[in-house]
Amino acid sequence: MADLSGNLLYAAFFLYLIATFIFGGSIKDKRGAEEKKQNNWAKLGITLTILGFAAQVGYFITRWIAAGHAPVSNLFEFTTFFGMMMVGAFILIYFLYKTPVLGLFALPIALLIIAYASLFPTEISPLIPALQSDWLHIHVTTAAAGQSILAISFIAAIIYLVKSVEQTQASKRTFFLEIIMYTLVSTLALVIVSSTFSMMDYKASFDWVDKKDMAAKQEYTLPALVGPHEGVMIEKDQFQPLVEMPAIINAKKLNTVIWSIGAGLVLYGLIRLIARKRVGALIKPLVKNVNLNLLDEISYRSVLIGFPVFTLGALIFAMIWAQIAWTRFWGWDPKEVWALITWLFYAAFLHLRMSKGWQGEKSAWLAVIGFAIMIFNLIFVNLVIAGLHSYA
């Protein structure tokens, strides 16, 4: 069953990849430039996307059967579920607005998220006692669903900004848009680097002292630029760490973040060197026919739908489970704090949109910032900051 689950995930990945190129063909076909009108390329693209989504749902169900619990208990499972729900949200929005260009951006981001998930251990493992509750299914799946719908707001906002921001002149707007492009490139770079070292079967093991002053072992799959607290490398011939981290920081996961930033800079630099233009300017021809008002509406509606779902999953259901598991509703754990920050930001987004008239480009930048907060929570808070939610 576990092998079938893995094969279904691979099938979903490749169907999404093919659908991305098909949606690219729909953009080039001028017959599909009119709003609410699908050409044959777009119809094929959404059909392949639905098939890929069905395959990923099959992966989720078969892994659930194999594991005996909802497969959302570690970073691999949660992140693949997040990517699946993002595709599901895209399919729903697509049939509401018939906008093929959304698929050209939504599917690559979903692919990056699924590829990023593959960097974590994929083995099925039994639940630790803290996670043995039906609230795992309720809290985590609802929170991920809310985040995935909010992510569609980000995708529509990116398309809006790529078209509306003038790329030929240096400005704060072009600078921040390129920061977003670099972030996407750095995720791709991390996948490439990690896959390369994985094929080389690279491993470096450490004896170290954890935050409870207990002796422990830790294995790196990327060369250790930063080492664990009081760490001693077992393999003397491997790359030695440049600096040692305090016990409160997960050095292995911080090392992954550093590799992502560095590899991203290299790949981004190569793209700029070859293309001789900003990444935003490079992809701008793909969005020349889109309607900015439609994108603004999609972004806003996605927040309207995603915000209450996120509120239920990430705050209300989370606090109920916290009371059951830890006998308190709130404890200022890093994940709890960042869930609250995310909720407050999107509450402010809706207030500014409805009361202050922040539409168009202002609204798009807010959607980008909101997604950045969610990704910071997913990556940095999960990987670097130790807390009660550090299960992965």
NULOPA-408098 format. One record per residue (C-alpha): residue number from 1; x negated, y negated, z negated. Coordinates in steps of 0.02 Angstrom, whole numbers, plus 32768, in hexadecimal, padded with zeros to 4 digits. Each point is the difference from the previous one (the first is absolute). Layout:
+-----+------+-------+------+
: num : east : north :   up :
+-----+------+-------+------+
: NUM :    X :     Y :    Z :
...
+-----+------+-------+------+
END
This chain:
+-----+------+-------+------+
: num : east : north :   up :
+-----+------+-------+------+
:   1 : 8000 :  8000 : 8000 :
:   2 : 7F70 :  7F89 : 7FD8 :
:   3 : 7FB1 :  8022 : 80AB :
:   4 : 80A7 :  7FDD : 8056 :
:   5 : 800F :  7F5E : 7F9E :
:   6 : 7F53 :  7FC7 : 8039 :
:   7 : 8025 :  802D : 80B6 :
:   8 : 80A2 :  7F9C : 7FFC :
:   9 : 7FA2 :  7F68 : 7FBE :
:  10 : 7F80 :  8010 : 808D :
:  11 : 808E :  800E : 807E :
:  12 : 8053 :  7F63 : 7FBA :
:  13 : 7F5B :  7FA2 : 8009 :
:  14 : 7FE3 :  8028 : 80B7 :
:  15 : 80B5 :  7FDD : 8030 :
:  16 : 7FF3 :  7F54 : 7FAE :
:  17 : 7F5C :  7FE3 : 805E :
:  18 : 804C :  802D : 80A8 :
:  19 : 809B :  7F97 : 7FDA :
:  20 : 7F8F :  7F6A : 7FDE :
:  21 : 7FBB :  8007 : 80B2 :
:  22 : 80AF :  801A : 8046 :
:  23 : 803D :  7F64 : 7FA6 :
:  24 : 7F6B :  7FA7 : 804D :
:  25 : 8043 :  8033 : 80AB :
:  26 : 80AB :  7FBA : 7FD2 :
:  27 : 7FB0 :  7F57 : 7FDC :
:  28 : 7FAB :  7FFD : 80AC :
:  29 : 80A4 :  802D : 8055 :
:  30 : 8054 :  7F56 : 801A :
:  31 : 80A9 :  8053 : 8014 :
:  32 : 7FFF :  8017 : 7F42 :
:  33 : 7FD7 :  7F4C : 7FD9 :
:  34 : 80B5 :  7FD1 : 7FE3 :
:  35 : 803D :  800A : 7F4C :
:  36 : 806F :  8094 : 7FD1 :
:  37 : 7FCE :  805B : 80A0 :
:  38 : 7F9B :  80A1 : 8003 :
:  39 : 7F9D :  803B : 8096 :
:  40 : 7FD2 :  80B6 : 801D :
:  41 : 7F56 :  7FEA : 7FAB :
:  42 : 8055 :  7FBF : 7F62 :
:  43 : 807E :  808E : 8000 :
:  44 : 7F74 :  8080 : 800F :
:  45 : 7F9C :  7FA7 : 7F79 :
:  46 : 808D :  8002 : 7F81 :
:  47 : 8029 :  80B6 : 802B :
:  48 : 7F4C :  8035 : 7FDC :
:  49 : 8002 :  7F98 : 7F60 :
:  50 : 809D :  8058 : 7FC4 :
:  51 : 7FB2 :  80AA : 8029 :
:  52 : 7F65 :  7FCE : 7F9F :
:  53 : 806A :  7FC5 : 7F6E :
:  54 : 805E :  80A6 : 8002 :
:  55 : 7F5A :  805D : 7FFD :
:  56 : 7FC4 :  7F98 : 7F6C :
:  57 : 80A3 :  801F : 7FA3 :
:  58 : 7FDF :  80B8 : 8021 :
:  59 : 7F52 :  7FE9 : 7FB6 :
:  60 : 804D :  7FAF : 7F66 :
:  61 : 8081 :  808A : 7FE7 :
:  62 : 7F87 :  8092 : 801C :
:  63 : 7F7D :  7FB3 : 7F8D :
:  64 : 8089 :  7FE7 : 7F7C :
:  65 : 802C :  80B9 : 800E :
:  66 : 7F49 :  8034 : 7FF7 :
:  67 : 7FD9 :  7F8F : 7F6C :
:  68 : 80A2 :  8019 : 7FA1 :
:  69 : 8011 :  7F45 : 7FE5 :
:  70 : 8017 :  7F62 : 8068 :
:  71 : 7F5B :  7FDF : 805C :
:  72 : 7FE5 :  7F50 : 7FBE :
:  73 : 7F92 :  8028 : 7F69 :
:  74 : 7F55 :  7FC8 : 8041 :
:  75 : 7FBB :  7F7F : 8078 :
:  76 : 8001 :  8074 : 8097 :
:  77 : 80B5 :  8030 : 7FE7 :
:  78 : 803E :  7F53 : 7FD1 :
:  79 : 7FA5 :  7FA9 : 8090 :
:  80 : 803E :  807C : 8083 :
:  81 : 80B0 :  7FEB : 7FBB :
:  82 : 7FEC :  7F43 : 800A :
:  83 : 7FCB :  800F : 80B6 :
:  84 : 8094 :  8073 : 8025 :
:  85 : 807C :  7F88 : 7FB1 :
:  86 : 7FB3 :  7F70 : 8061 :
:  87 : 8022 :  805C : 80A3 :
:  88 : 80B1 :  8026 : 7FC4 :
:  89 : 801C :  7F48 : 7FD9 :
:  90 : 7FBB :  7FD2 : 80AC :
:  91 : 8079 :  8079 : 8056 :
:  92 : 8093 :  7FB3 : 7FA2 :
:  93 : 7FCA :  7F4E : 802C :
:  94 : 7FDF :  8032 : 80B4 :
:  95 : 80B1 :  803B : 801D :
:  96 : 8042 :  7F60 : 7FB2 :
:  97 : 7F97 :  7F8A : 806B :
:  98 : 7FBD :  8066 : 8095 :
:  99 : 7F53 :  7FAF : 7FF6 :
: 100 : 7F7A :  8073 : 804C :
: 101 : 7F6F :  7F8D : 7FD0 :
: 102 : 8026 :  802A : 7F4A :
: 103 : 7FCF :  80B5 : 8024 :
: 104 : 7F5C :  7FC9 : 804F :
: 105 : 7FCE :  7FB6 : 7F59 :
: 106 : 8061 :  8069 : 7F81 :
: 107 : 7FC1 :  80A9 : 803C :
: 108 : 7F45 :  7FD6 : 7FFE :
: 109 : 8012 :  7FBD : 7F4E :
: 110 : 805D :  809E : 7FCD :
: 111 : 7F76 :  8067 : 8053 :
: 112 : 7F7B :  7FA0 : 7F9F :
: 113 : 805E :  8021 : 7F5E :
: 114 : 800F :  80BB : 8024 :
: 115 : 7F49 :  800A : 8035 :
: 116 : 7FCF :  7FA2 : 7F61 :
: 117 : 8062 :  807F : 7F9A :
: 118 : 7F99 :  808D : 804D :
: 119 : 7F65 :  7FBA : 7FA9 :
: 120 : 8042 :  8041 : 7F59 :
: 121 : 8006 :  80B6 : 7FC9 :
: 122 : 808D :  8058 : 805D :
: 123 : 8009 :  809E : 7F97 :
: 124 : 80A4 :  8029 : 7FA9 :
: 125 : 7FE8 :  7FFC : 7F44 :
: 126 : 8078 :  801A : 7F6E :
: 127 : 804A :  7F67 : 7FAD :
: 128 : 7FAC :  7FC0 : 7F63 :
: 129 : 8078 :  7FFA : 7F6A :
: 130 : 801C :  7F44 : 800F :
: 131 : 804B :  8017 : 80AF :
: 132 : 806F :  8096 : 7FDB :
: 133 : 80A5 :  7FA4 : 800B :
: 134 : 808E :  7FE8 : 807C :
: 135 : 7FDB :  7F46 : 7FF0 :
: 136 : 7F63 :  801F : 8069 :
: 137 : 8072 :  8021 : 8095 :
: 138 : 8073 :  7F70 : 7FD9 :
: 139 : 7F84 :  7F78 : 7FD0 :
: 140 : 7F73 :  8020 : 807D :
: 141 : 806A :  8024 : 809A :
: 142 : 8070 :  7F69 : 7FE4 :
: 143 : 7F6C :  7F8D : 7FE1 :
: 144 : 7FA9 :  803E : 809E :
: 145 : 80A0 :  7FEB : 8065 :
: 146 : 8010 :  7F4C : 7FC6 :
: 147 : 7F4B :  7FDC : 8029 :
: 148 : 8010 :  804D : 80AD :
: 149 : 8094 :  7F90 : 802B :
: 150 : 7FA1 :  7F69 : 7FC0 :
: 151 : 7F6E :  8037 : 806F :
: 152 : 806E :  7FE9 : 809B :
: 153 : 8010 :  7F4A : 7FCC :
: 154 : 7F42 :  7FF5 : 8006 :
: 155 : 7FF7 :  8052 : 80AB :
: 156 : 8081 :  7F87 : 804A :
: 157 : 7FA0 :  7F71 : 7FAE :
: 158 : 7F5B :  8037 : 804E :
: 159 : 804E :  8002 : 80AD :
: 160 : 804B :  7F54 : 7FDD :
: 161 : 7F57 :  7FB8 : 7FCA :
: 162 : 7F9E :  804E : 8090 :
: 163 : 8074 :  7FA8 : 807A :
: 164 : 801A :  7F5B : 7FA4 :
: 165 : 7F50 :  7FDB : 7FC1 :
: 166 : 7F93 :  7FA6 : 807F :
: 167 : 7F68 :  8072 : 801A :
: 168 : 7F94 :  7F8C : 8069 :
: 169 : 7FD8 :  7F87 : 7F72 :
: 170 : 7FAF :  8022 : 7F58 :
: 171 : 8075 :  7FDA : 7F6F :
: 172 : 8037 :  8043 : 7F57 :
: 173 : 808E :  805D : 8056 :
: 174 : 7F8D :  805B : 807A :
: 175 : 7F84 :  8025 : 7F73 :
: 176 : 8084 :  8053 : 7F92 :
: 177 : 804B :  805D : 8094 :
: 178 : 7F53 :  8047 : 8024 :
: 179 : 7FEF :  8035 : 7F4A :
: 180 : 809D :  806A : 801A :
: 181 : 7FB6 :  8049 : 80A0 :
: 182 : 7F5D :  8027 : 7FA6 :
: 183 : 8060 :  8059 : 7F75 :
: 184 : 8053 :  8073 : 807F :
: 185 : 7F5A :  801D : 8058 :
: 186 : 7FAA :  8029 : 7F5A :
: 187 : 8082 :  8086 : 7FDB :
: 188 : 7FDD :  804E : 80AA :
: 189 : 7F45 :  7FF3 : 7FDF :
: 190 : 8012 :  805A : 7F59 :
: 191 : 805D :  808F : 8055 :
: 192 : 7F76 :  800E : 8083 :
: 193 : 7F73 :  7FFC : 7F80 :
: 194 : 8054 :  807A : 7F89 :
: 195 : 8028 :  8079 : 808E :
: 196 : 7F4B :  7FF8 : 803A :
: 197 : 7FB8 :  802A : 7F54 :
: 198 : 8086 :  8086 : 7FEB :
: 199 : 7FC8 :  8055 : 80A1 :
: 200 : 7F4D :  7FF7 : 7FBD :
: 201 : 8041 :  8053 : 7F60 :
: 202 : 7FAE :  7F77 : 7F98 :
: 203 : 800D :  8013 : 7F43 :
: 204 : 7FA6 :  7FB0 : 7F6D :
: 205 : 8026 :  803A : 7F4F :
: 206 : 7FE4 :  7FA3 : 7F5D :
: 207 : 7FFF :  8028 : 7F48 :
: 208 : 8046 :  7F66 : 7FA9 :
: 209 : 8056 :  7FBE : 7F63 :
: 210 : 80B7 :  7FCE : 8013 :
: 211 : 8060 :  7F77 : 7FA4 :
: 212 : 8024 :  8079 : 7F70 :
: 213 : 7F44 :  801D : 7FEB :
: 214 : 8016 :  80B1 : 803F :
: 215 : 7F85 :  8056 : 8076 :
: 216 : 804D :  801C : 80AC :
: 217 : 7FD6 :  8026 : 80B4 :
: 218 : 802A :  7F99 : 809A :
: 219 : 7FE8 :  8029 : 80B8 :
: 220 : 7FEA :  7F7C : 8087 :
: 221 : 8028 :  801F : 80B7 :
: 222 : 7FB0 :  7F5B : 8037 :
: 223 : 7F4E :  7FC7 : 7FD3 :
: 224 : 8007 :  7FB3 : 7F52 :
: 225 : 7FE1 :  7F45 : 800E :
: 226 : 8042 :  7FF2 : 7F4D :
: 227 : 7FEC :  808C : 7F82 :
: 228 : 8068 :  8038 : 7F69 :
: 229 : 7FDF :  7FCB : 7F4C :
: 230 : 7F5D :  804D : 7FC1 :
: 231 : 8003 :  806C : 809C :
: 232 : 7F75 :  807A : 802E :
: 233 : 8001 :  8040 : 80B3 :
: 234 : 7FEF :  80BD : 8009 :
: 235 : 7FBF :  8001 : 80B4 :
: 236 : 7F5C :  7FA0 : 7FF9 :
: 237 : 7FEE :  7FF5 : 80BD :
: 238 : 80A3 :  7F9D : 801A :
: 239 : 8011 :  7F42 : 800A :
: 240 : 7FE9 :  7FB8 : 7F51 :
: 241 : 8080 :  7F80 : 7FC0 :
: 242 : 7FCE :  7F49 : 8006 :
: 243 : 805E :  7FD4 : 7F60 :
: 244 : 805A :  8058 : 7F71 :
: 245 : 80B4 :  7FD5 : 7FD4 :
: 246 : 804C :  7FF2 : 7F51 :
: 247 : 806E :  8091 : 7FC8 :
: 248 : 80A3 :  7F9C : 8014 :
: 249 : 7FE5 :  7FF7 : 80BD :
: 250 : 8015 :  8099 : 806E :
: 251 : 7F59 :  7FF4 : 8059 :
: 252 : 8028 :  8084 : 8084 :
: 253 : 809C :  7FA5 : 8039 :
: 254 : 7FAC :  7F55 : 7FF8 :
: 255 : 7F78 :  804A : 806E :
: 256 : 8088 :  802B : 8080 :
: 257 : 803F :  7F4C : 7FFD :
: 258 : 7F4F :  7FBC : 801A :
: 259 : 7FE5 :  8076 : 8093 :
: 260 : 80A5 :  7FC5 : 804B :
: 261 : 7FCC :  7F49 : 7FF5 :
: 262 : 7F52 :  801F : 8047 :
: 263 : 8035 :  8074 : 808C :
: 264 : 808E :  7F88 : 8028 :
: 265 : 7F86 :  7F71 : 8016 :
: 266 : 7F97 :  8068 : 8078 :
: 267 : 8094 :  803B : 8069 :
: 268 : 8051 :  7F53 : 8001 :
: 269 : 7F59 :  7FB5 : 8036 :
: 270 : 7FF2 :  807C : 8090 :
: 271 : 80B0 :  7FD9 : 803B :
: 272 : 7FDD :  7F45 : 7FFE :
: 273 : 7F5A :  801A : 8059 :
: 274 : 804D :  8068 : 808C :
: 275 : 80A3 :  7F9E : 8014 :
: 276 : 7FB2 :  7F54 : 7FE8 :
: 277 : 809F :  7FC5 : 7FAB :
: 278 : 805F :  800F : 7F5D :
: 279 : 805F :  80A2 : 7FE3 :
: 280 : 80A1 :  7F9C : 7FF2 :
: 281 : 7FDF :  7FB2 : 80AA :
: 282 : 7FD5 :  80AC : 8047 :
: 283 : 80AD :  8046 : 7FD8 :
: 284 : 8064 :  7F60 : 8021 :
: 285 : 802E :  8031 : 80B5 :
: 286 : 8063 :  8092 : 7FB7 :
: 287 : 807B :  7F8A : 7FAB :
: 288 : 8019 :  7F7B : 8086 :
: 289 : 80B5 :  8034 : 8023 :
: 290 : 803F :  800F : 7F4D :
: 291 : 8085 :  7F8F : 7FB8 :
: 292 : 7FBD :  7FA7 : 7F64 :
: 293 : 80AD :  7FE3 : 7FB7 :
: 294 : 8026 :  80BA : 800E :
: 295 : 7F5D :  802D : 7FA8 :
: 296 : 8026 :  7F84 : 7F77 :
: 297 : 80AB :  804F : 7FE6 :
: 298 : 7FB6 :  80B1 : 7FFC :
: 299 : 7F80 :  7FCB : 7F7F :
: 300 : 8082 :  7FAC : 7F92 :
: 301 : 8080 :  808D : 800D :
: 302 : 7F79 :  8080 : 7FD2 :
: 303 : 7FDE :  7FA3 : 7F5E :
: 304 : 80BC :  7FF2 : 7FDC :
: 305 : 8010 :  80BE : 8010 :
: 306 : 7F59 :  8033 : 7FB4 :
: 307 : 8001 :  7F8F : 7F67 :
: 308 : 8093 :  8051 : 7FA4 :
: 309 : 7FC0 :  80AF : 802A :
: 310 : 7F54 :  7FD2 : 7FBC :
: 311 : 8051 :  7FB4 : 7F65 :
: 312 : 805A :  80A3 : 7FDC :
: 313 : 7F6A :  8071 : 801E :
: 314 : 7F6B :  7F9D : 7FC4 :
: 315 : 804E :  7FA7 : 7F6A :
: 316 : 80A7 :  8046 : 7FC2 :
: 317 : 7FDF :  80BB : 801E :
: 318 : 7F4B :  7FE9 : 7FCC :
: 319 : 8031 :  7FB3 : 7F59 :
: 320 : 807E :  8089 : 7FDD :
: 321 : 7F7A :  8085 : 801F :
: 322 : 7F81 :  7F9E : 7F98 :
: 323 : 807A :  8000 : 7F6E :
: 324 : 8017 :  80BD : 8011 :
: 325 : 7F47 :  8029 : 8017 :
: 326 : 7FAA :  7F7E : 7F94 :
: 327 : 808F :  7FC4 : 7F8E :
: 328 : 7FF3 :  7F4D : 8040 :
: 329 : 804A :  7FA6 : 8097 :
: 330 : 7F68 :  7F94 : 8022 :
: 331 : 7F49 :  800A : 7FD2 :
: 332 : 7F9D :  7F8A : 8072 :
: 333 : 7FA8 :  808F : 8058 :
: 334 : 7FA9 :  7FC0 : 809F :
: 335 : 807E :  8056 : 8073 :
: 336 : 8092 :  7FBA : 7F9C :
: 337 : 7FB5 :  7F51 : 8007 :
: 338 : 7FE7 :  8006 : 80BC :
: 339 : 80AD :  8047 : 801E :
: 340 : 8044 :  7F6A : 7FA0 :
: 341 : 7F91 :  7F88 : 8063 :
: 342 : 8041 :  804C : 80A2 :
: 343 : 80B4 :  7FEF : 7FC6 :
: 344 : 7FE8 :  7F4B : 7FC8 :
: 345 : 7FAE :  7FD4 : 80A6 :
: 346 : 808F :  8044 : 806A :
: 347 : 807E :  7FAD : 7F8C :
: 348 : 7FA4 :  7F5C : 8021 :
: 349 : 8000 :  8029 : 80BB :
: 350 : 80BE :  800F : 8002 :
: 351 : 8014 :  7F63 : 7F97 :
: 352 : 7F91 :  7F99 : 8074 :
: 353 : 8057 :  8048 : 8099 :
: 354 : 80B3 :  7FE2 : 7FC5 :
: 355 : 7FEC :  7F62 : 7F97 :
: 356 : 7F6D :  7FA5 : 804E :
: 357 : 8018 :  8030 : 80B6 :
: 358 : 7F57 :  8055 : 8014 :
: 359 : 801A :  8052 : 80A9 :
: 360 : 7F95 :  8029 : 8095 :
: 361 : 7F45 :  7FF7 : 7FE4 :
: 362 : 800B :  7FD8 : 7F45 :
: 363 : 806D :  809A : 7FE6 :
: 364 : 7F89 :  8069 : 8068 :
: 365 : 7F6A :  7FD0 : 7F95 :
: 366 : 8063 :  802B : 7F64 :
: 367 : 8028 :  80AD : 8047 :
: 368 : 7F46 :  801B : 8021 :
: 369 : 7FD1 :  7FCE : 7F4F :
: 370 : 8085 :  8073 : 7FB8 :
: 371 : 7FBC :  8095 : 8062 :
: 372 : 7F4F :  7FD3 : 7FCA :
: 373 : 8039 :  800A : 7F4A :
: 374 : 804C :  80AD : 801F :
: 375 : 7F62 :  8040 : 8055 :
: 376 : 7F93 :  7FB9 : 7F74 :
: 377 : 806C :  8063 : 7F88 :
: 378 : 7FF3 :  809E : 806B :
: 379 : 7F45 :  7FF7 : 801E :
: 380 : 7FA2 :  7F98 : 7F80 :
: 381 : 806D :  801C : 7F66 :
: 382 : 800F :  80BB : 8024 :
: 383 : 7F49 :  8019 : 802D :
: 384 : 7F9F :  7F8A : 7F90 :
: 385 : 8063 :  7FD1 : 7F63 :
: 386 : 801A :  808E : 7F84 :
: 387 : 80AC :  800A : 7FAF :
: 388 : 8090 :  8073 : 7FD1 :
: 389 : 802D :  8012 : 80B8 :
: 390 : 7F52 :  803C : 8036 :
: 391 : 8039 :  80AE : 802D :
: 392 : 7FA7 :  800A : 80A8 :
+-----+------+-------+------+
END
